[in-house]
């Protein structure tokens, strides 16, 4: 049986945290730049003032659409990859070190990293769009939308506890899938 340290090596967790932190920091730095530019323009956006802030509205709508995708797409990735691992059809990416993926835990950690990046990148894109909307139209409500995205990104940050809980759930799911496969073969 794997020890908890073997299942979640510190370096794997640290890589996930660095990646998530970089995506989060990118939004924060971009937001600070946008706020500075708008502040230097005395609170005016770059676009001519209009009664209807169409870009800000569209950016908000894009976020409303993107939030479910930020959770749904990684979930679908996880299900598909778990089925491949359970059936033995999971394949390494070209050039990957086969020895690094010799256990289910290592495959699951690679999956977790991949799905985390996917989910956070979807949120990051929506946040960037909202920042650009604020730059152009300087409507304060769109800043609250960026704050919602930042909150969601922080809520998905890969802490040790969250990653361990995810690994436990996926390991259980993998065992169930393998039992279903063996049950189907025996019948």
N, C-alpha and C positions, 0 to 999 in steps of 0.2 A: 504494500500500500504506500502511496506517495505521502510524504510528510507535507504539512502545510507550506513549508518553505520551498519544497520542490514544485508544488503546484503553482505557486505564484512567486517566481524569482523577483527579487527587488529590482533588478535591472529592467525587467519587462514592465513592471509597474511604473518605474521612473520614466521610461520611454513614452508610455501612454500619457503620463502627467506632463511631460515636456511638450508633446504634440498638442494636447488639449490646452495647455497654458499658452502656447504660441498662437493657436487659433483665437483664444480669448483675448490675448494681448493685442493681436492685430485689430480686432474690433475696437478695443479701448483706445489704442493709439490713433486710429483713424478718426474716431469720435472726437478726441481731443483736438486733432488738426482741424476738423470741420468746425467745432465750436470756436476755435481761435479765429478762423477765417471769418465766420459770421460775426463774431464779437468785434473784430477789426473793421467790419463794414457797418458798425453801429446797429447790429441786429437785423440787417437786411440780407436777403438771399441774393444769389447771383442772377436769378431769373427776374424778369419784370414782375412786379406785384400783380396778382390776379385775385379775383373774388373767390374762385374755386381752386383750392390747392390740389390740382389733379395728380401731380407726381407724388405728393405725400399720401393721398388717398390710395393710389395704385400701389405704392410701397407697403402700406398697411395691409391692403388686400393680399399682396404677394406673401407677406408674412403669415397671414391667416391660413393661406393655402400651404405654405412651407412647413408650418409647425407639425401638422400630421405626417407629412413626408419625412420629417426629421426623426420620427419614431417608427413609422411604418416601413420605410425602406430598410433600415438596419434590422428590423424584426424579420423581414422577408429574407434578407441575406443570411441571417442566423439560421432560420429554418432550413433553407436550401443547403447550406454548408453542413449543418448537423446531419442531414440525410446522407450527404456524400461521405462524411466521416463514418457514420454507422454502417453504410453499405460497403465501405472500403474503396470507393471511387474517388475520394478526395485526392487531388494532385498538387504537387509542389509547383510554384511558379518557376519558370525557366531560370536557372542560375542560382536557385536557393539551395542552401546546405541541407541535405536530407537528414543528417544526424541531428540537426536542430529541431526537427519535427518528427521525432521518433515516438512521441507519446501523445495521447489524446489531449493532455493538458497544454502541451506546446501548440498543438493545432488550435485549440480553443482560445488560447491567448492571442494568437495571430488573428483569429476571427474577431475577438473582442476589439483589438486595436483597429482593425479594418472598419468594423461597424461604428466604432466611436468616431473615427475620422469622418465617415460618411454623414452621420447624424449632425455632428458639429459643423461640418462644412456647409450643409444645407442652411443651418441657422445663421452661420457667418455671412453667407451670401445675402440673405434677407436683411441682416443688420447693415451691411454695406449699402444696400439699396436705400434703406431708410436714412442712413447718414447722408447719402447724396441728395435725397429728397430734402433733408433739412438744409443742406448747403444751398440748394437752388431756391427753396421757398421759405426757409426760416420759420416754419410752423412748429410751435412748441409741442403739439400733440405727437408729432412723429418722433420726438426725443423719448417720449414715454414708451413708444414701441421698441426703440433700441434698448431701453432698460429692461423690457420684458425679455428680449432675446438674450441679453447678458445674464439675466436671472436664470433662464433655461439652460444656458451654456454652463453656468456655475453649478446648477443642479445636476448636470450630467458629468461633472468633473470626475475622473476615475480615481477615487480614493481607494485605499487598500480594502476597506470594508465593502465598498460597492463592487469592486472587481471580484473579490472572493465570493460574495453572494451570487454574482452573475455566473462565476465558474461553477459553483455548487448547483445552481439551477440547470445549467447546460449539461453538466456531467450527468445529472439525474435524467434529463431528457434524452441524452445520448444512450444511456442504459435502457430506457424504455423503448427507444427506437430499435435497438439491437434485439431486445426481447421480442418485439413485434416481428422483426425479420426472421428470427429463429423459429418463432411460432408458425409463421407462414410457410417456412421451409419444411418443418416437421409434418404439417398437415398434408 
